[in-house]
Amino acid sequence: MEKDILNKKECGWLKINEDEKQSIFNYCNSYIEFLNKCKTEREASNYIVDKLKNNGFIDINTVESVKTGDKLYMQNRNKSVYAAIIGDDLLSGLNIIGSHIDSPRLDLKPNPLYDDAKIGLFKTHYYGGIKKYQWTTIPLALHGVIVKANKEKVSICIGEDDNDPIFTITDILPHLAQNQYEKKIGKAIEGEDLNAVVGSIPNSDNESIKENILSLLNKKYDIKEIDFYSSELELVPAFKARNLGFDESMVAAYGQDDRVCSYDNLMAFINAKNISKTNVAIFADKEEIGSVGNTGMCSETFDLFISELLNKQNINYPNAINKVYCNSKMLSADVGAAVDPNYQDVSEKNNSSYIGYGVELNKYTGARGKSGASDANAEFVADIRNIFESNDIKYQVSELGKVDIGGGGTIAYILANKGIDVIDCGVPIISMHSPFEIASKFDIYEAYLGYKAFFENE
């Protein structure tokens, strides 16, 4: 009786054999390689497109018609990707999994380079929700592109190779930090204090460190200071993704929010078998700053992709896309907040996720009174439960901390506003938005299996 009526939460590692454990570890080895290759949304977007092409996907802009079984993708300005495998009846709706490939970071300002106190520095503007103090005194790498006025594009990646220089942001020594200690933690480091050290040798003419650095950049990349105007350069942690713990049961890495769900989404999408519904995978940009802009999910570019599928099947008509959306189901694949053993007081443990206990479902996110949440209906939650339980997927249902503590959001509400049934479903994370986030390998693999089961559902 007790087994039948109680919902007992059990650690996933206790339910697997050695062969299954090895499969999890092998999968996560590939995931770690992905993280080390893709530290920006551009790098992730290009990696995804290459992976799709290698698995038979074709750019939708190169085809005139679409039929069942076709594999198509659209890359949006090298920053986001939409992909589809065409099922039997497009109008009957889509199985969608949507993740995002941008992560919190430090962007360079349009005029970044200056020198002060005999040091060369880059001015930065932080992107997304960060704790500023976490970004000081760590090794940083510079990734991105510089596009000259003549459209020539220069790719930059400095700090990842062991022979590369790195960059860092200083912090005041404890001996002189009395005033800093008296500040609240959120004010101890201001945004304008996040200036990265980039050099210290002056030129011989006027002892300008800035001009010496510009000379080095001009010599190596043939760029001038004005070219920073049309650049997208990001400072990200230079350290590699690594196995964590004596048992190597976890992954510690920058950018797991939300590249962990994006990698699971990609692999599940490619590996799903015997599908009948049209499957769609979204890899979005700009989620960390509200999904704005023409590469974020608030733009109409995703609608264009679905409209093109309808156009190229000759089944488009007024409101056809609305019918497709209202018949569709979606997992908003974004990370959740796992209970942190050092900060348990912000979690309501009956409704919190634990690492190693499986993929996490969030019926709603938002803040306090569910502000900004899509709030999945009970019928749809039951549908997802059925898929997971029928496929022996280990899952847990939780909220983002205590009700009045804070909150957060994902792309779920944007797709729900189109009429799609949506629920958040992702990997629980510790130290979210930090330069070194933690995830359980079991949860990473279980999310992959859960996404795959969803794609394979009729």
C-alpha positions in Angstrom: 0.0 0.0 0.0 2.7 2.5 1.0 4.6 1.8 -2.3 1.5 2.4 -4.3 0.4 5.7 -2.8 3.6 7.5 -1.8 5.8 9.5 -4.2 9.2 8.5 -3.0 12.2 10.5 -4.3 15.2 8.3 -5.0 18.7 9.0 -6.2 19.0 7.9 -9.8 22.5 6.5 -9.4 21.0 3.8 -7.2 18.8 2.5 -10.0 21.3 1.9 -12.7 23.9 -0.9 -13.4 27.5 -0.5 -14.4 26.8 -0.6 -18.2 24.2 2.2 -17.8 26.7 4.2 -15.7 29.3 3.8 -18.4 26.9 5.0 -21.1 26.2 8.1 -18.9 29.9 8.8 -18.5 30.6 8.3 -22.3 27.8 10.6 -23.2 29.0 13.3 -20.8 32.5 13.1 -22.2 31.1 14.2 -25.5 29.1 16.9 -23.7 32.2 18.2 -22.1 33.9 18.5 -25.5 30.9 20.5 -26.7 31.2 22.9 -23.8 34.9 23.5 -24.4 34.3 24.2 -28.1 31.2 26.4 -27.6 31.5 29.2 -25.1 29.5 31.8 -27.1 26.2 31.7 -28.9 27.9 32.1 -32.2 30.2 29.1 -31.6 27.3 27.0 -30.4 25.1 28.0 -33.4 27.8 27.0 -35.8 28.5 23.7 -34.0 24.8 22.9 -34.2 24.5 23.7 -37.9 27.6 21.5 -38.6 26.1 18.7 -36.6 22.8 19.0 -38.4 24.5 19.0 -41.9 26.5 15.9 -41.0 23.2 14.2 -40.2 21.4 15.0 -43.4 19.8 18.3 -42.7 19.4 20.9 -45.4 19.1 24.7 -45.3 15.4 25.5 -45.8 16.2 28.4 -48.0 17.7 26.0 -50.6 14.6 23.8 -51.2 11.4 24.6 -53.1 9.2 21.9 -51.6 8.9 19.9 -48.4 7.7 16.4 -47.8 7.4 13.9 -45.0 10.8 12.8 -43.7 12.6 15.9 -44.9 15.2 17.3 -42.5 15.5 21.1 -42.6 17.1 23.9 -40.6 17.3 27.7 -40.6 20.2 29.6 -39.0 19.4 33.1 -37.9 22.3 35.5 -38.1 24.8 33.0 -36.9 23.2 33.2 -33.4 20.1 31.0 -33.3 19.0 27.9 -35.1 15.6 26.3 -35.8 15.4 22.7 -37.2 12.6 20.4 -38.2 12.0 16.8 -39.2 8.8 16.7 -41.2 6.1 14.3 -40.0 2.9 12.9 -41.5 0.7 16.0 -41.0 2.1 19.4 -40.3 -1.3 20.9 -39.5 -1.8 18.4 -36.7 0.9 20.2 -34.7 4.5 19.9 -33.7 6.6 18.3 -31.0 8.9 21.2 -30.0 11.9 21.4 -27.7 13.3 24.9 -27.2 16.6 25.7 -25.5 18.9 28.7 -25.6 22.6 28.9 -26.4 23.5 32.3 -24.9 25.0 32.5 -21.4 25.9 35.3 -18.9 29.2 36.9 -19.8 31.1 40.2 -20.2 30.7 42.0 -23.5 33.3 44.6 -24.5 32.0 48.2 -24.8 32.1 49.9 -28.2 35.2 51.9 -27.1 36.8 49.3 -24.9 40.5 50.0 -24.9 42.2 52.5 -22.6 45.1 52.7 -20.2 45.1 53.9 -16.6 47.6 53.7 -13.8 50.2 52.3 -16.2 47.9 49.3 -17.2 46.1 48.6 -20.4 42.4 47.7 -19.9 39.2 46.7 -21.6 35.9 48.3 -20.5 33.1 45.7 -20.3 29.3 45.7 -20.1 28.0 42.6 -18.4 25.3 40.5 -20.2 22.6 38.7 -18.2 22.2 38.2 -14.5 25.6 37.8 -12.9 27.1 38.3 -9.4 29.8 40.7 -10.4 32.3 39.7 -7.7 32.4 36.2 -9.2 34.0 37.6 -12.3 37.1 39.1 -10.7 40.5 37.4 -10.3 39.6 34.5 -12.7 41.3 33.7 -16.1 39.2 35.1 -18.9 39.3 34.4 -22.7 38.2 36.7 -25.5 35.8 35.2 -28.1 33.9 36.8 -30.9 34.1 38.6 -34.2 35.2 42.0 -35.6 33.5 43.1 -38.9 35.3 45.8 -40.8 33.4 48.5 -42.8 34.3 46.6 -46.0 32.4 43.5 -44.5 35.6 41.5 -43.9 35.1 39.4 -40.8 37.8 38.6 -38.3 37.3 35.8 -35.8 38.8 36.1 -32.4 39.6 33.4 -29.8 42.3 34.2 -27.4 42.9 32.5 -24.1 41.8 28.9 -24.7 45.0 27.4 -25.9 47.6 26.8 -23.2 50.1 28.9 -25.2 47.6 31.9 -25.4 47.7 34.8 -23.0 44.6 35.2 -20.8 42.9 38.3 -19.3 41.6 39.0 -15.8 39.7 41.6 -13.7 41.5 42.7 -10.5 40.1 43.0 -7.0 41.4 45.0 -4.1 43.7 43.3 -1.6 42.2 42.4 1.8 44.7 44.7 3.5 43.1 47.7 1.9 39.5 46.5 1.6 37.9 48.1 4.7 35.5 50.2 2.7 34.6 47.4 0.4 33.8 45.1 3.3 31.3 47.6 4.5 29.3 47.5 1.3 26.5 45.0 0.5 27.7 42.1 -1.6 25.8 43.3 -4.7 27.6 46.7 -4.5 31.1 45.5 -3.5 32.0 45.3 -7.3 30.2 47.8 -9.5 29.6 47.3 -13.2 32.1 50.0 -14.1 34.7 48.1 -12.0 34.7 45.1 -14.4 37.7 46.3 -16.4 39.9 43.5 -17.8 43.7 43.8 -17.7 45.1 43.4 -21.3 48.7 44.7 -21.2 51.3 46.8 -19.6 54.1 47.6 -22.1 54.1 51.2 -23.4 55.3 52.1 -26.9 58.5 54.0 -27.3 57.1 57.2 -28.8 54.8 58.5 -26.1 54.7 55.7 -23.6 51.1 54.9 -24.5 50.1 51.3 -23.5 46.9 51.7 -25.5 48.7 52.5 -28.7 51.1 49.6 -28.2 48.3 47.2 -27.8 46.6 48.6 -30.9 49.8 48.1 -32.8 49.9 44.5 -31.8 46.3 43.9 -32.8 46.8 45.7 -36.1 49.8 43.6 -36.8 48.1 40.3 -36.0 44.5 41.0 -37.2 44.9 44.0 -39.5 42.3 46.0 -37.4 42.1 49.6 -36.2 40.5 51.0 -33.1 37.5 52.1 -35.0 36.8 48.5 -35.9 35.7 47.8 -32.3 32.5 49.7 -33.2 31.4 46.8 -35.4 32.5 44.0 -33.2 30.9 41.4 -30.9 33.6 40.4 -28.4 32.9 38.5 -25.2 35.0 37.8 -22.2 34.2 34.3 -20.9 36.0 32.1 -18.3 39.1 30.6 -19.8 39.0 27.4 -17.7 37.8 24.1 -19.2 34.8 22.0 -18.4 35.9 19.3 -16.0 34.7 16.2 -14.2 33.7 17.1 -10.6 34.1 14.9 -7.5 36.0 11.8 -6.5 33.4 9.8 -8.2 33.4 12.0 -11.3 29.6 12.1 -11.0 29.2 15.8 -11.9 30.3 18.3 -14.6 31.7 21.7 -13.5 31.8 24.2 -16.4 30.9 27.7 -17.6 27.8 28.1 -19.7 25.8 25.0 -18.6 22.8 27.4 -18.5 21.6 26.6 -21.0 24.0 24.7 -23.2 23.4 21.5 -21.2 19.8 21.5 -22.3 20.8 22.6 -25.8 23.2 19.7 -26.2 20.6 17.2 -24.9 18.1 18.8 -27.3 20.4 18.5 -30.3 21.3 14.9 -29.6 17.8 13.8 -28.8 16.5 15.5 -32.0 19.1 13.8 -34.2 18.7 10.4 -32.6 14.9 10.2 -32.3 13.5 7.2 -34.2 10.2 6.3 -35.8 8.6 9.7 -35.5 5.2 10.5 -36.9 4.7 14.1 -35.6 6.8 16.9 -37.0 9.7 17.5 -34.6 11.1 20.9 -34.1 14.2 21.9 -32.2 14.9 25.5 -31.2 18.3 26.9 -30.2 17.6 30.5 -29.2 19.7 33.5 -28.4 19.1 36.4 -26.0 17.2 34.4 -23.4 19.4 35.8 -20.6 18.3 39.3 -21.4 14.6 38.7 -22.0 14.6 36.9 -25.4 14.6 40.3 -27.2 16.1 41.2 -30.5 15.8 39.5 -33.9 17.7 36.4 -32.7 15.6 36.1 -29.5 12.3 34.2 -29.3 10.3 37.4 -29.1 11.1 38.0 -32.7 9.0 36.7 -35.6 11.8 34.7 -37.1 10.6 31.4 -35.7 7.2 32.1 -37.1 8.8 32.7 -40.5 10.5 29.2 -40.2 7.2 27.5 -39.5 5.4 29.5 -42.3 8.1 28.4 -44.7 7.4 24.8 -43.9 3.7 25.4 -44.6 4.5 27.3 -47.8 6.7 24.6 -49.1 4.0 22.0 -48.5 1.4 24.2 -50.2 -0.8 24.0 -47.2 -0.5 27.6 -46.0 -3.6 29.7 -45.6 -4.8 32.5 -43.2 -4.4 31.4 -39.7 -2.8 28.0 -40.6 0.2 28.8 -38.5 -2.1 29.5 -35.5 -3.8 26.1 -36.0 -0.3 24.4 -36.0 0.6 26.2 -32.8 -2.6 25.4 -31.0 -2.1 21.7 -31.9 1.5 21.7 -30.7 3.3 20.6 -27.5 6.6 21.9 -26.2 9.2 21.3 -23.6 11.0 24.6 -22.7 14.4 23.1 -22.2 16.0 25.3 -19.6 17.9 24.6 -16.4 16.4 24.6 -12.9 17.7 25.5 -9.5 18.9 22.4 -7.6 19.2 22.6 -3.8 22.6 23.9 -2.8 23.8 22.3 0.4 25.5 25.5 1.5 22.3 27.7 0.9 19.4 25.4 1.7 17.4 28.2 3.3 16.2 29.6 -0.1 14.7 26.3 -1.1 11.3 24.9 -0.1 12.5 21.3 0.0 9.1 19.6 -0.7 9.1 21.4 -4.0 12.8 21.5 -5.0 15.1 19.5 -7.2 18.2 17.7 -6.2 21.1 16.8 -8.5 21.2 13.1 -9.3 17.4 12.7 -9.0 16.6 13.2 -12.7 15.3 15.7 -15.2 13.3 18.6 -13.6 9.8 19.7 -14.6 8.7 23.2 -13.7 5.0 23.7 -14.1 5.6 27.5 -13.9 8.5 29.8 -13.2 7.9 33.5 -12.9 8.3 35.5 -9.6 6.3 35.6 -6.4 2.6 35.5 -7.6 3.6 33.6 -10.7 4.3 36.9 -12.5 5.5 36.2 -16.0 4.8 32.5 -15.9 2.9 30.4 -18.5 1.7 27.9 -15.9 1.2 24.6 -17.8 -2.3 23.1 -17.5 -2.8 19.8 -15.6 -3.8 17.9 -18.7 -0.5 18.7 -20.4 1.5 17.9 -17.3 -0.2 14.5 -17.2 0.7 14.0 -20.9 4.4 14.6 -20.1 4.2 12.4 -17.0 2.8 9.6 -19.2 5.6 9.9 -21.7 8.3 9.9 -19.0 6.8 7.2 -16.9 6.1 5.0 -19.9 9.8 5.3 -20.9 11.1 4.9 -17.3 12.5 8.5 -17.3 13.6 9.6 -13.8 12.0 13.0 -13.2 11.2 15.4 -10.4 8.7 18.4 -10.3 9.9 21.5 -8.5 9.7 25.3 -8.2 12.5 27.9 -8.4 13.0 28.4 -4.7 10.7 29.8 -2.0 7.7 31.8 -3.2 8.8 35.3 -1.9 12.6 34.9 -2.3 12.9 35.7 -6.0 12.1 34.0 -9.3 13.1 33.7 -13.0 11.8 33.0 -16.4 12.4 31.1 -19.6 11.2 31.2 -23.2 8.1 29.1 -22.1 5.7 32.0 -21.9 6.6 33.3 -25.4 5.6 30.0 -27.0 2.6 29.6 -24.7 1.4 33.0 -26.0 1.2 31.5 -29.4 -1.2 28.8 -28.2 1.3 26.0 -27.6 1.1 23.7 -24.6 4.4 24.3 -22.8 6.2 23.2 -19.7 9.7 23.9 -18.5 11.9 20.8 -18.5 15.6 20.8 -17.8 18.7 19.8 -15.8 19.0 21.0 -12.2 22.0 23.2 -11.7 24.0 24.4 -8.7 25.7 27.8 -8.8 23.6 28.9 -11.7 24.9 32.0 -13.7 28.3 31.7 -12.0 31.5 31.2 -14.1 31.5 27.5 -12.9 28.1 25.8 -12.8 27.5 22.3 -11.5 25.3 19.6 -13.0 24.9 15.9 -12.3 25.9 13.5 -15.2 22.9 11.4 -14.3 20.5 14.3 -14.8 22.2 15.4 -18.0 21.7 11.9 -19.5 18.2 11.5 -18.2 17.2 14.8 -19.8 18.5 13.5 -23.1 16.5 10.3 -22.7 13.4 12.4 -21.7 13.7 14.7 -24.7 14.2 11.7 -27.0 11.1 10.1 -25.7 9.1 13.3 -26.2 10.3 13.6 -29.8 9.3 10.0 -30.4 5.8 10.5 -29.0 2.9 10.6 -31.4 
